Amino acid sequence: MIHEIDEALRRLLAPAVTGDVAFDAPTRDWAARRNAPTLNAYLYDIREDVARRERGTRAERDADGIVTRRRQPPRWFRLSYLVTAWTSRPEDEHRLLSGALALLLPHEALSGAAVPESVRSMATSLPLSVAVPPAESRSLADIWSALGGELKPSLDVVVTTPFPVTPVYEVAPPVTEAEVLVRGIDGVPGDSRPRVRRRIGVRTDSAPEGGA
């Protein structure tokens, strides 16, 4: 799942740079090996968006609308990327960041073909935020310190994506017939007349259930 979000972000950023879009940790050693203009999107944080968590189960249906199994709703996670530009001159790096910002700002969400195929059954669009101040528990200066590098201008890009949850609960086949026993008139006690067996069809309920 995460690698698919990487690829979606790569496709979004690629027009801004003539070189490469990388996802490496921007350490000193990595920076020293750069020999072409590079936009780097370092995934530095993964956290569940607990405000989106749902309870209960969801029904999955076949082409006829029959419930075939139930599963827990997906969990949503915020993937935070530190986007930086790497060239031999600060002016060029600022130009790359400006291009990246221009590409990202029109998108409040990844939608359409940008949504990875593996999550399209769970979401038609994925929220995306750019350069929003990070939570107080995060410090970009601390991130750079942990990487052993010097602080650089960067864009904080966050993509929120669902992740499927197991287990999956199978359900019994739907009931299509029922047998009804019909007693004598008014069901009088002691009525010795034979009972009549009738077999009737039962229509399966294919209407969507709440939350399904």
Buried (B, 14 or more C-beta within 10 A) or exposed (E): BBEBBBEBBBEBBBEBBEBBBBBEBBBEEBBEEBEEBBBBBBBBBEBEBEEBEEEEBBBBBEEEEBBBBBBBBBBBBBBBBBBBBBBEEEEEBEBBBEBBBEBBEEBEBBEEEBBBEEBEEBBEBBBBBBBEEBEEEBEBEEBBEEBEBEEBEBBBBBBBBBBBEEEEEEEEEBEEEEEEEEEEEEEEEEEEEEEEEEEEEEEEEEEEEEEE
